[in-house]
Amino acid sequence: MKLSYKLGLSLGLIILIFIVAGFFTNITMGKLGQIQDAGSARFHDSQDVGSILARMEGFYAIVGDAVINMNLDETQKNLVEFKQQADADIAHVKKIVDSPEERAAAEEFEKAYRGYIDLFESKMLPALKQTSTIDANIRNIDGMIDEQRDLTRKPLETIAASLREESEKGDKEFHDIFKTGRLWSLLISVGGAVLAALIALLLSRSLTISLRAVTQVLSTGSSEVTAASGQMSQAAQTLSASSTEAAASLEETVASLEQLSNMVNLNSNNAKEAASLSRESTAIAEVGDKEMSNLVSAMNEISDSSRKMSDIITVIDDIAFQTNLLALNASVEAARAGEQGKGFAVVAEAVRALAQRSASSAKEIDALIRDSANKINSGVDIAGKSRDTLKSIVTSVQKANTLTGQIAEASVEQAHSLEQINKAMSQLDQATQNNAASAEETAATSEELSAQSEVLRRTVITLTEIVEGKS
């Protein structure tokens, strides 16, 4: 067999190997691009689900504002806007799901979400319009709203978990295909290099210095292909790192949402405790009112005793006057009667009786005075109790003020949590940009590999011309 035939057959085999390598590389890059696009889409869908979760928590803030501030006109306006957004969110969730499990979760989410909003609109708002305080009915409805919120979060979290699972599955498939492609590229490159070495060994005695130069060109092209493969590997690693950063940022977003939920719960609990203290203050005020009523009753009793004392003193005055008259009559009759003055013993007895009545009245006066003193002391004690009651009311008001301060602090924490969410979203956006840049680098590397393949093809043609004697 002629050398030209051998060389042509050998070069044809090498060209076929590189064509297969280019074809395999093109198929692999196409698959990687499809997986990357699908993963990016599911990642954005997961991002949208996280945003819907955040807006759903915003609705709970509307509920808390209505219960605490009782600004029902503003609440009604916010509710109309939120219902429009909720319809859009439900439609979006139905659009992004693609499996039977996800569709079932989406239907469950729609039912629970609409029930969540309807519970607040049909029960909580009418109850708030009928009262200005947080009574047992409102607390019961609030508990029902909390349960419905949990029912709404559950299917949405199921969808989010499914989306994350699909994204992770796509990432794993990306790495597996990349590793397989890199292995085959390496095997083809090694096989081509071995084949080229064998041809060079067989033809080394027949080829000229020009053939060695062409061989050097082939070696240079092989090095460039290897360098391009390294760039592809580095770009793929960068893409993987960006995906990892995106997942970490998503976890930070979820953590911030949980923290925001905790802050909202703290505000709700503080509001409930403030309402309880208000009720205690009302009860204490009622006790103070009763104590003051007792004080008035005691003072009235003192007044009645004073009137009785006045009546008794009047009786004593009458008795003293009658005693004086009787004493005078006794003296006159005794002077006139002489021996018959014994009849006036009756008068003397009457005088003595009057004297006894005077003594008895004096004792009653003393008893009444003592009784009045006791009632006055009782009035003083009641006044002291009233003072203590008023102090208790002041203490309760101070506690209510303290709770109000805690609510304000919790609001600051909520703002901080929202700031963290914004930062996490920015990181997700940056990671997405990095993924796009890595994809561009991968595409550029593929073009470079194609160009190097063309150089190798032309070099083979030049080698054929040299062997056939065409300079």
Stockholm file with secondary structure:
# STOCKHOLM 1.0

chainA/1-471         MKLSYKLGLSLGLIILIFIVAGFFTNITMGKLGQIQDAGSARFHDSQDVGSILARMEGFYAIVGDAVINMNLDETQKNLVEFKQQADADIAHVKKIVDSPEERAAAEEFEKAYRGYIDLFESKMLPALKQTSTIDANIRNIDGMIDEQRDLTRKPLETIAASLREESEKGDKEFHDIFKTGRLWSLLISVGGAVLAALIALLLSRSLTISLRAVTQVLSTGSSEVTAASGQMSQAAQTLSASSTEAAASLEETVASLEQLSNMVNLNSNNAKEAASLSRESTAIAEVGDKEMSNLVSAMNEISDSSRKMSDIITVIDDIAFQTNLLALNASVEAARAGEQGKGFAVVAEAVRALAQRSASSAKEIDALIRDSANKINSGVDIAGKSRDTLKSIVTSVQKANTLTGQIAEASVEQAHSLEQINKAMSQLDQATQNNAASAEETAATSEELSAQSEVLRRTVITLTEIVEGKS
#=GR chainA/1-471 SS CCHHHHHHHHHHHHHHHHHHHHHHHHHHHHHHHHHHHHHHHHHHHHHHHHHHHHHHHHHHHHHHHHHHHCCHHHHHHHHHHHHHHHHHHHHHHHHHCCSHHHHHHHHHHHHHHHHHHHHIIIIIHHHHHHCSSCCHHHHHHHHHHHHHHHHHHHHHHHHHHHHHHHHHHHHHHHHHHHHHHHHHHHHHHHHHHHHHHHHHHHHTTTCCHHHHHHHHHHHHHHHHHHHHHHHHHHHHHHHHHHHHHHHHHHHHHHHHHHHHHHHHHHHHHHHHHHHHHHHHHHHHHHHHHHHHHHHHHHHHHHHHHHHHHHHHHHHHHHHHHHHHHHHHHHHHHHHHHGGGGGGGHHHHHHHHHHHHHHHHHHHHHHHHHHHHHHHHHHHHHHHHHHHHHHHHHHHHHHHHHHHHHHHHHHHHHHHHHHHHHHHHHHHHHHHHHHHHHHHHHHHHHHHHHHHHHHHHHHHHHHHHHHHTTCC
#=GC SS_cons         CCHHHHHHHHHHHHHHHHHHHHHHHHHHHHHHHHHHHHHHHHHHHHHHHHHHHHHHHHHHHHHHHHHHHCCHHHHHHHHHHHHHHHHHHHHHHHHHCCSHHHHHHHHHHHHHHHHHHHHIIIIIHHHHHHCSSCCHHHHHHHHHHHHHHHHHHHHHHHHHHHHHHHHHHHHHHHHHHHHHHHHHHHHHHHHHHHHHHHHHHHHTTTCCHHHHHHHHHHHHHHHHHHHHHHHHHHHHHHHHHHHHHHHHHHHHHHHHHHHHHHHHHHHHHHHHHHHHHHHHHHHHHHHHHHHHHHHHHHHHHHHHHHHHHHHHHHHHHHHHHHHHHHHHHHHHHHHHHGGGGGGGHHHHHHHHHHHHHHHHHHHHHHHHHHHHHHHHHHHHHHHHHHHHHHHHHHHHHHHHHHHHHHHHHHHHHHHHHHHHHHHHHHHHHHHHHHHHHHHHHHHHHHHHHHHHHHHHHHHHHHHHHHHTTCC
//
